[in-house]
Amino acid sequence: LRVHLVGAAMEVDLCHAFQELAHCLPGVRLEVVLIGPEISPCFHLRQLSCALSAVAFSGTYHCYHEYCNSGSAGWKSPDFIVGLNAGIVAYPEWEQTLDLILHGMQGRIPAFFTDYSEASAEESRRWFQQRFGCNFAVPISVNPFHCPLSRRQKFSPTVYPEYGNGFLFAVTI
């Protein structure tokens, strides 16, 4: 089972969590690729010290795709993609990555995204409909695996709770 975690950052330090996931899926060979511009360059292209296959790439997803197709490494399509704390509307660099995920890959690959707040996820839903003409395959819902600590922004315009990976949605490809 090959999983691409897009927008990863501190997750490179959570190898033990992926090992737990591997224990919950006996008989499944789990491969995790952590991709994100906030990953420290010291982890770039390093095999993480896990009991499973986990590697980190410091950069955007479309740059990772280009890197793999450049001959440096072979591209291996994921079984599914997870975009972590995406904030899709707030970060224009997602557009090229989402275009690749939605239109540039062979086959239908499930893509799940998390966001800090329900309001941000709702903005993403509208953006996906306007930009790509696609709907959510899974409605916006509380992610049962979100960070248990609320994330309060000093200058937030709302009083709604925000959690790391707090809300989950999936895109119809």
C-alpha positions in Angstrom: 0.0 0.0 0.0 1.8 3.2 -1.2 0.7 6.4 0.4 1.8 9.9 -0.5 1.5 12.4 2.4 1.6 15.8 0.7 2.2 18.9 2.9 4.1 16.9 5.4 6.4 18.7 7.9 6.7 17.5 11.5 5.3 14.1 10.4 8.9 13.1 9.6 9.4 12.9 13.3 6.4 10.6 13.8 7.7 7.4 12.3 6.4 5.5 15.3 2.8 6.5 14.3 3.4 5.0 10.9 4.8 1.8 12.5 1.5 1.6 14.5 -0.5 1.9 11.3 1.6 -0.9 9.8 0.8 -3.1 12.8 -2.9 -2.5 12.2 -2.6 -3.7 8.7 -0.9 -7.1 9.0 0.2 -8.6 5.8 0.2 -5.2 4.0 3.5 -3.8 2.9 3.2 -0.1 3.7 5.2 2.5 1.8 4.9 6.1 2.9 6.4 9.0 1.0 6.3 12.3 2.9 6.4 15.3 0.6 6.4 19.0 1.7 8.4 22.2 1.3 8.6 22.5 5.1 10.5 19.2 5.5 14.0 20.0 6.6 16.6 19.6 3.8 18.5 17.3 6.1 15.7 14.7 5.6 15.5 15.2 1.8 15.5 11.9 0.0 16.4 10.0 3.2 15.0 6.7 4.2 13.5 7.4 7.6 14.4 5.0 10.4 11.2 3.0 10.5 10.3 -0.6 10.3 8.5 0.2 7.1 9.4 1.9 3.9 9.3 5.7 4.5 11.1 8.4 2.6 11.0 12.2 2.8 11.2 14.7 -0.1 11.7 18.4 0.7 9.6 20.2 -1.9 6.2 20.4 -3.5 4.3 17.4 -4.9 4.6 18.4 -8.5 8.4 18.9 -8.0 8.5 15.4 -6.5 6.7 14.1 -9.6 9.2 15.9 -11.9 12.1 14.6 -9.9 10.9 11.0 -10.2 10.2 11.3 -13.9 13.6 12.9 -14.6 15.3 9.6 -14.4 16.6 10.2 -10.9 14.1 7.8 -9.5 11.2 5.9 -11.0 7.7 7.3 -10.5 5.6 4.9 -8.5 1.9 5.9 -8.5 0.4 6.0 -5.0 -2.6 4.0 -4.0 -3.9 7.1 -2.4 -2.8 10.7 -1.6 -3.4 12.6 1.6 -2.9 16.4 1.7 -2.2 17.4 5.3 -3.5 20.7 6.7 -3.9 21.8 3.1 -5.2 25.4 3.3 -5.7 25.1 -0.5 -7.3 28.5 -0.9 -4.6 30.2 1.1 -1.6 28.7 -0.8 -1.4 29.3 -4.6 1.3 26.7 -4.9 -1.3 24.0 -4.4 -2.9 24.8 -7.8 -0.1 23.1 -9.9 0.0 20.1 -7.5 -3.8 19.7 -7.6 -3.8 19.9 -11.4 -1.3 17.1 -11.4 -3.3 15.0 -8.9 -6.6 15.6 -10.7 -5.5 15.4 -14.3 -1.9 14.4 -14.7 -1.9 10.9 -13.3 -2.8 7.6 -14.9 -5.8 5.9 -13.3 -8.1 7.1 -10.6 -6.2 7.8 -7.4 -8.3 8.7 -4.2 -7.2 12.1 -2.8 -8.1 13.0 0.8 -7.3 16.4 2.3 -7.3 17.7 5.9 -7.7 21.3 7.0 -7.4 23.2 10.2 -11.0 24.5 10.2 -14.4 23.6 8.8 -14.6 27.1 7.2 -11.3 26.6 5.4 -12.4 23.2 4.1 -15.7 24.8 2.9 -13.7 27.4 1.0 -11.7 24.6 -0.6 -14.9 22.9 -1.6 -16.0 26.0 -3.5 -12.6 26.5 -5.0 -12.5 22.8 -6.3 -15.9 23.3 -7.9 -15.0 26.6 -9.5 -11.5 25.7 -10.6 -11.8 22.0 -11.5 -15.6 21.4 -11.7 -15.4 18.6 -9.3 -17.2 17.8 -6.1 -16.2 16.2 -2.8 -16.6 12.4 -2.8 -16.7 12.6 1.0 -18.4 15.5 2.7 -16.5 17.7 5.0 -16.4 16.0 8.4 -14.4 16.0 11.6 -11.3 13.9 11.2 -11.4 11.3 14.0 -7.5 11.3 13.9 -7.1 15.0 14.3 -4.6 16.6 16.7 -6.3 16.7 20.1 -5.1 20.2 20.9 -7.0 23.2 19.6 -5.0 25.6 17.5 -6.0 29.2 18.3 -4.8 31.9 16.0 -4.0 35.2 17.7 -5.6 37.3 14.9 -8.2 34.7 13.7 -11.4 36.3 12.4 -13.5 33.5 13.8 -14.0 31.8 17.2 -14.5 28.4 15.6 -12.2 25.7 16.8 -9.2 24.8 14.7 -7.2 21.5 15.0 -4.2 20.2 13.2 -5.7 17.9 10.4 -9.1 18.7 12.1 -11.4 18.3 9.1 -11.4 15.8 6.4 -12.7 15.7 2.8 -12.0 13.8 -0.4 -12.1 14.8 -4.0 -13.9 13.0 -6.9 -11.2 12.5 -9.5 
